[in-house]
Each structure stands twice: as C-alpha cells, then as structure tokens.
C-alpha cells in the first residue's frame, strides 16, 4: 500500500504533462489541416511532363 503514495502523484503529474502537451499542440496549429497531408501524398510533383 505504500507504493500508492508514490504512484498516484506520479500518475497525476504525467497526466498533467500530457494535457499540457496536447494543449500546446492545439495552440500551435498541429491539427489545423488534417486532410492536407493525405492529399500531398497523392500528388506526384516529381514526374516531368513529356515534350
């Protein structure tokens, strides 16, 4: 039972860090363009046009 005195604060601290990281990602625009990456994969800019 003594281990709970260490594990509960550690779990709360890790949860708080995860919430901070998620809120930072939202504020920095990480989730703004979800469809853009999937569309860029399909576009092939490396192909040269035949003359």
C-alpha positions as CSV (number, residue, x, y, z in Angstrom):
1,X,0.0,0.0,0.0
2,X,2.9,2.4,0.5
3,X,3.6,2.2,-3.3
4,X,0.3,4.1,-3.9
5,X,1.8,7.1,-2.1
6,X,4.4,7.3,-4.9
7,X,2.4,6.1,-7.9
8,X,-0.7,8.3,-7.6
9,X,1.3,11.6,-7.6
10,X,3.5,10.3,-10.5
11,X,0.3,9.4,-12.5
12,X,-1.2,12.8,-11.9
13,X,2.0,14.5,-12.9
14,X,2.2,12.5,-16.1
15,X,-1.4,13.2,-16.9
16,X,-0.9,16.9,-16.3
17,X,2.1,16.9,-18.7
18,X,0.1,15.1,-21.3
19,X,-2.7,17.7,-21.1
20,X,-0.1,20.5,-21.4
21,X,1.4,18.8,-24.5
22,X,-2.0,18.4,-26.1
23,X,-3.0,22.0,-25.4
24,X,0.4,23.2,-26.8
25,X,-0.3,21.1,-30.0
26,X,-3.7,22.7,-30.4
27,X,-2.4,26.2,-29.9
28,X,0.5,25.7,-32.3
29,X,-1.8,24.5,-35.2
30,X,-0.8,20.9,-35.3
31,X,-4.4,19.8,-36.1
32,X,-5.4,22.6,-38.4
33,X,-5.0,20.8,-41.8
34,X,-5.9,17.1,-41.3
35,X,-6.7,16.5,-45.0
36,X,-3.7,18.3,-46.5
37,X,-1.1,15.6,-45.6
38,X,-3.3,12.9,-47.2
39,X,-3.7,14.9,-50.4
40,X,0.0,15.7,-50.6
41,X,0.8,12.0,-50.6
42,X,-1.3,11.5,-53.7
43,X,0.1,14.4,-55.7
44,X,3.2,13.5,-57.7
45,X,5.3,16.6,-58.3
46,X,8.4,14.7,-59.3
47,X,7.1,13.5,-62.7
48,X,8.3,15.5,-65.6
49,X,5.9,16.3,-68.5
50,X,6.8,14.6,-71.8
51,X,7.8,17.0,-74.5
